């Protein structure tokens, strides 16, 4: 559960600000703010029980997330 945070993203941060890896369960993310520029929250289609809503400045996208998604 990720709730009620402010994500301050630098210029070099990827447009995919948050990613949920394959096979996640019971994911909740709401009330978080992403000021400064438009970003996305990417949820892998295999995730179940997903509730991602009300996160100003971010759009939620259902798309495949690579296994190495967090390795930058």
Order of alpha helices (4+ residues) and beta strands (2+ residues): beta-beta-beta-beta-beta-beta
